[in-house]
């Protein structure tokens, strides 16, 4: 069983489909987070949970090696056995084990990653890296890096209104790769970890860049 927590609001990235893409990151104080985690751990104990799990719902919970090390210490100090958070493919490829080692050492088993699409055309349109180029190859590489380090990936992909059969074919290839790639780790019960993919259709939420672009007829 796992309870939810948040250590920051906003996101350092500016994806055009996301409301958080227009918000700067605001970290909660370490004192406030320590208090939250202690309270959550106490609830686990009160209701008799043998293992204490935690899920961070920050848009990007694993942002940098220094931030992950700090968060990992707080999670461990509060007595959690396992935890989960979201990160970004670019950050995994950039930092590799320096991003994930503190997470794994304190019970981290799974990361959520918005891999969005296997189509380079769609990836360019959604502005996944603040106007800088991001390659679909990095999405494959991020999965491999996490899996080799013993972390399973919960990936999120979407279908976009401009996509054709080739775009969908490329995303299907990515999904099949994620689902088939082996994870070098086991869960709390000793079972082999497996990746998971959640796919949906992009909804243009009001306040996002895509909503404005659709209103103006500026999408392909």
SVG drawing of the C-alpha trace seen along z (x, -y; Angstrom):
<svg xmlns="http://www.w3.org/2000/svg" viewBox="-11 -32 37 45">
<polyline fill="none" stroke="black" stroke-width="0.4" points="0.0,0.0 1.2,-3.5 0.1,-7.0 0.6,-10.1 2.8,-13.2 4.0,-16.3 7.4,-17.9 7.0,-20.7 4.5,-22.4 5.0,-23.3 7.4,-21.8 10.8,-22.8 9.6,-21.8 7.1,-23.5 5.2,-20.7 2.4,-22.4 -0.3,-19.9 0.3,-20.4 -1.1,-23.0 2.0,-22.6 4.1,-23.7 3.2,-27.3 4.1,-27.2 7.5,-27.7 8.8,-25.1 8.1,-25.9 9.7,-23.5 8.2,-22.9 10.5,-23.5 12.3,-20.5 10.7,-21.1 7.2,-20.9 8.0,-17.8 9.6,-16.1 6.4,-16.7 4.2,-15.4 6.3,-12.2 6.4,-11.5 2.6,-11.9 2.1,-9.5 4.5,-7.0 2.7,-7.1 -0.6,-6.4 0.9,-3.4 1.9,-2.1 -1.4,-2.9 -3.4,-0.9 -0.9,2.0 0.8,1.9 3.9,4.1 5.5,2.2 5.3,-1.5 5.0,-2.8 5.0,-6.4 4.2,-8.0 5.3,-11.5 2.9,-13.2 5.2,-16.1 5.3,-16.7 9.0,-15.9 9.8,-14.3 13.4,-13.3 14.9,-16.5 18.6,-16.4 21.2,-14.3 21.4,-16.8 17.6,-17.0 17.1,-13.2 19.8,-12.7 18.0,-15.1 14.6,-13.7 15.9,-10.1 17.4,-11.0 14.0,-12.4 12.1,-9.3 14.6,-7.0 14.5,-9.1 10.7,-8.8 11.0,-5.0 9.5,-4.2 10.3,-0.8 9.6,-1.8 8.7,-4.8 7.9,-6.0 8.1,-9.3 8.0,-10.8 11.0,-11.9 11.9,-13.0 13.7,-11.0 16.2,-13.8 17.1,-13.9 17.6,-10.1 19.8,-10.1 21.8,-13.1 22.4,-12.0 22.0,-8.2 23.0,-6.4 23.7,-9.6 20.0,-10.4 18.7,-7.0 21.2,-5.4 19.9,-7.3 16.4,-6.5 17.2,-2.8 19.2,-2.7 16.2,-3.9 13.7,-1.5 12.8,-3.1 11.4,-0.5 9.4,-2.4 9.5,-5.7 6.8,-7.3 8.0,-8.9 5.9,-10.8 7.4,-9.4 4.4,-10.8 5.1,-9.4 7.4,-7.4 7.0,-9.8 9.7,-12.4 7.3,-14.7 4.9,-14.7 7.7,-15.0 9.0,-18.1 5.5,-19.6 4.8,-19.1 7.9,-21.0 9.1,-18.4 12.3,-20.1 11.6,-23.9 12.3,-24.6 15.4,-22.4 15.5,-19.3 14.7,-16.0 15.1,-12.8 12.8,-9.8 16.0,-7.8 16.4,-9.3 13.1,-7.8 14.4,-4.3 17.7,-5.0 15.9,-6.3 14.0,-3.0 17.2,-1.0 19.1,-3.0 16.3,-2.7 15.8,1.0 19.5,1.8 19.6,0.0 16.8,2.1 14.0,-0.4 10.8,0.4 9.2,-2.3 5.6,-3.3 5.4,-5.1 2.7,-7.4 2.0,-7.9 -0.6,-9.8 -2.3,-10.0 -2.4,-13.5 -5.0,-15.0 -2.6,-15.5 -1.1,-12.0 -1.3,-9.7 -0.6,-5.9 3.2,-6.4 3.1,-8.4 0.9,-5.7 3.2,-2.9 6.2,-4.6 4.4,-5.0 3.4,-1.4 7.0,-0.4 8.0,-2.4 5.2,-0.8 6.2,2.7 9.8,2.0 8.9,0.7 6.6,3.6 9.2,6.2 12.4,4.7 13.6,6.7 14.0,5.0 17.0,5.9 15.1,5.9 12.4,7.4 9.5,6.0 8.9,6.1 7.5,9.7 10.4,10.9 8.6,10.9 10.4,9.7 9.7,6.1 8.0,5.3 7.5,2.0 4.0,0.7 2.5,-1.6 -0.6,-3.8 -1.9,-5.2 -4.5,-7.9 -5.7,-10.5 -4.4,-14.1 -7.0,-16.5 -6.3,-20.2 -6.9,-21.6 -7.9,-25.2 -4.8,-27.3 -2.3,-25.2 -0.4,-26.2 -2.2,-23.5 -5.6,-24.9 -4.6,-28.3 -3.1,-26.8 -6.3,-24.9 -8.4,-28.1 -6.2,-29.8 -6.2,-26.9 -2.4,-26.7 -2.0,-22.9 -1.3,-20.7"/>
</svg>
